[in-house]
C-alpha cells in the first residue's frame, strides 16, 4: 500500500515538473518573439523618422535658403 502511495506521489511530482518545463519553454519562445518584435519596431520607427525628416529638411531648405530640388538628370546616348 505504501509503495503505491509513494509511486503515485512520485508520478505527481514528475507530472508537475513536466508541466513547469513546458511552461518555461513557452515563456522562452514568447520572450524571444517579444525581443524580435521590439527590434523590428525600433527599425521601423527609425525608418519612419527618416522618412518624415527628409521632407521637413527639404521644405526648410526651400523656404529659408531658396533652394530647389535638382532636376532629374537626362542621359544622351553617344552611339557605338
C-alpha positions as CSV (number, residue, x, y, z in Angstrom):
1,X,0.0,0.0,0.0
2,X,2.7,2.5,0.9
3,X,4.6,1.6,-2.2
4,X,1.5,2.6,-4.3
5,X,1.1,5.8,-2.4
6,X,4.8,6.7,-2.9
7,X,4.6,5.8,-6.6
8,X,1.6,8.0,-7.0
9,X,3.3,10.9,-5.3
10,X,6.4,10.4,-7.4
11,X,4.3,10.3,-10.6
12,X,2.6,13.5,-9.5
13,X,6.0,15.2,-8.9
14,X,7.2,14.1,-12.4
15,X,3.9,15.4,-13.9
16,X,4.2,18.8,-12.3
17,X,7.9,19.1,-13.3
18,X,7.0,18.3,-16.9
19,X,4.2,20.9,-16.9
20,X,6.6,23.5,-15.5
21,X,9.2,22.6,-18.1
22,X,6.6,23.1,-20.9
23,X,5.6,26.4,-19.5
24,X,9.2,27.6,-19.3
25,X,9.7,26.6,-22.9
26,X,6.6,28.6,-24.0
27,X,7.8,31.5,-21.9
28,X,11.2,31.4,-23.5
29,X,9.7,31.4,-27.0
30,X,7.4,34.3,-26.1
31,X,10.4,36.2,-24.8
32,X,12.4,35.6,-27.9
33,X,9.4,36.7,-30.1
34,X,9.0,39.9,-27.9
35,X,12.7,40.7,-28.4
36,X,12.5,40.2,-32.1
37,X,9.3,42.4,-32.3
38,X,11.0,45.1,-30.3
39,X,14.0,45.2,-32.6
40,X,11.7,45.2,-35.7
41,X,9.7,48.0,-34.1
42,X,12.8,50.1,-33.4
43,X,13.9,49.6,-37.0
44,X,10.5,50.7,-38.4
45,X,10.5,53.7,-36.1
46,X,13.9,54.7,-37.4
47,X,12.7,54.3,-41.0
48,X,9.6,56.4,-40.2
49,X,11.6,59.2,-38.6
50,X,14.0,59.3,-41.5
51,X,11.1,59.4,-44.0
52,X,9.4,62.2,-42.0
53,X,12.6,64.2,-41.6
54,X,13.5,64.4,-45.3
55,X,10.5,66.4,-46.4
56,X,10.9,68.7,-43.4
57,X,14.5,69.4,-44.3
58,X,13.6,70.0,-48.0
59,X,10.8,72.4,-47.0
60,X,13.2,74.3,-44.7
61,X,15.8,74.5,-47.4
62,X,13.2,75.9,-49.9
63,X,11.7,78.4,-47.5
64,X,14.8,79.7,-45.7
65,X,17.5,79.4,-48.3
66,X,15.5,79.4,-51.5
67,X,16.9,76.1,-52.6
68,X,15.1,73.9,-55.0
69,X,15.5,70.2,-55.8
70,X,17.8,69.4,-58.6
71,X,16.1,68.3,-61.8
72,X,16.3,64.7,-62.7
73,X,19.3,64.0,-64.9
74,X,18.9,63.3,-68.6
75,X,21.3,61.0,-70.4
76,X,22.4,61.3,-74.0
77,X,23.3,58.2,-76.0
78,X,26.6,58.7,-77.9
79,X,26.2,55.7,-80.2
80,X,28.6,52.9,-80.8
